[in-house]
Each structure stands twice: as structure tokens, then as C-alpha cells.
Amino acid sequence: MAHPHQHSDSDSDQAEILDLDAEVFAEHTADITAWLPLRSEPRRIVDLGCGTGAGTFALLDRFPDAQVTAVDTSAGHLRLLREKACARGVDGRVRTVQADLDGDDWPDLGTPDLVWASASLHHMAHPDRVLRRVRELLAPGGLFAVVELAGFPRFLPADAPENRPGLEERAHAAIDGHHAEHLPHRGADWGPMLTAAGFTVEDERTLTFEGGGGEAVGRYAHGGLRRLRGAAAPGLVPEDLAALDELLDTDGPNSLLHRTDLAVRTERTVWVARAR
């Protein structure tokens, strides 16, 4: 998330996906924040690559006395985050900062007790440099939490759709080369990189998530596969492309929005590290 949450899609399309991600994974994210091995409750938190605020608001809920500095490259995402903060009555506890974390000059982010980076580090062009800067930023004894998805979630059963079973996996395979070139750190093992940057990795765990049902899952699947179609189209045979278009046709009989067998399936790995 190039740099956090910067994609070829428009800000509004990306914001919709981020908001649906926050809704679908809300309980999962809350569980991660509750598990963090903190020595004391953090008062100053930085959310790197905050997007529209999924992590920011989970952290505000978990730590009611904390202030969060939310950092992202997108002015549109930060504006939405501020609007949500006002609607929730927590705007006094949130500071937004627009910044390119791959840039040479970071803004003043204070001395946080906790730095949170969820699904953002793999977008960095120079993650090793970013990790060193986080180490320099943290207060003594502060914690760095890195959360990364194993990949974009899957939604369809393996035998779906009925006329082109396995379509979703073939679409993902069609963009593997693109991701390897443009997002070389996606799926990386961040443990050794954290160690090299001067951290001690205190814990690491991989959490499996599978949840189905509800309107949000259908909209999440539709938004995700719509983005996937744009990138995968050149690598798909015409029959697969036609079947994918049927799934994305909101008014058609085979629309994703009419299916009752959708589920969100993914894994998240969490590394928690402390500066040496």
C-alpha cells in the first residue's frame, strides 16, 4: 500500500473497499488490538498508512485515553477519517497527517508508545528504511505492530461459478506477475527485516479468518472482484472474462449480490516488535 493505499483506482473506489474491509474485519481487528503484549496502556499512537481509519478507530476503542496520529498519502482518505471521527465524537483524539512515508522527510509524528501498520508496509518501495525510522520514532519500550494479509481475500467456493469453476483462483493467478513486479514485499516475512532494523520481535502469529453472510460480504466481494477484473482481464480467456462479468453485473441473475454462498477467507499475520 508506491506507498500506503496508493493505487490506480480512484480514491473513492479505494475508500469503499477500505470501509468494507473495516466493517467485515471489525471483530477480527479488535481481537488483534486486545492481544497486543503491551507493558502499559499507550497514550500516543501512530497509525501508518491509515486509509479511511479501520485501525485508527479500533485503537481508539481499545485505548480510551489514547491519542492517535493517522498518517496516509491520500487527502481524500484523511478527510473521510476526520468526518468519521467527528461523527463518533472522537475528533479531539485524532490528528491526521498527509505524508509520503517513502519520502526523504517525515513530518513530526511525536514520540509514540505504539506504532500500528496494517496492510501498508508491503506498499513501501523502501521498507527497510521505513522500519528504521519507526524504531527511531518509538518511545523507549514502545511497541511496533505490523499486520499483513497473506493476500487479497477469496470469496467464492472452489466450484463456483457453476459455468466456470475455479474462476477466482485463475483471476488471481493472472495478476501474480504484476504483483511480483509492483508489490515485491507482499507476503514477505517481516520478522527478519524487523530484526535487521534494530527491533526484537516479541511475538508472531498467523490468524485465519473465514466469515460469511450479510450484505457487507456481498458488497465487499463485488468491489474486490471488480478491481481484480481490471488487472486480470489481459490474462483471462474470453470465457472466464464473460463469467466474471456476469458475476459483476449487479442486475443480472448471476450477480455476486444474489449469491448466498459467499464467504471472506484470508489469513493475517501479526508481528509485534520492540526497539532494542
Secondary structure, 3 states (H helix, E strand, C coil): CCCCCCCCCCHHHHHHHHHHHHHHCHHHHHHHHHHCCCCCCCCEEEEECCCCCHHHHHHHHHCCCCEEEEEECCHHHHHHHHHHHHHHCCHHHEEEEECCCCCCCCCCCCCCCEEEEECCHHHCCCHHHHHHHHHHHCCCCCEEEEEEECCCCECCCCCCCCCCCCHHHHHHHHCHHHHHHHCCCCCCCHHHHHHHCCEEEEEEEEEEEEEECCHHHHHHHHHHHHHHHHHHHHHCCHHHHHHHHHHHCCCCCCCHHHCCCCEEEEEEEEEEEEEC
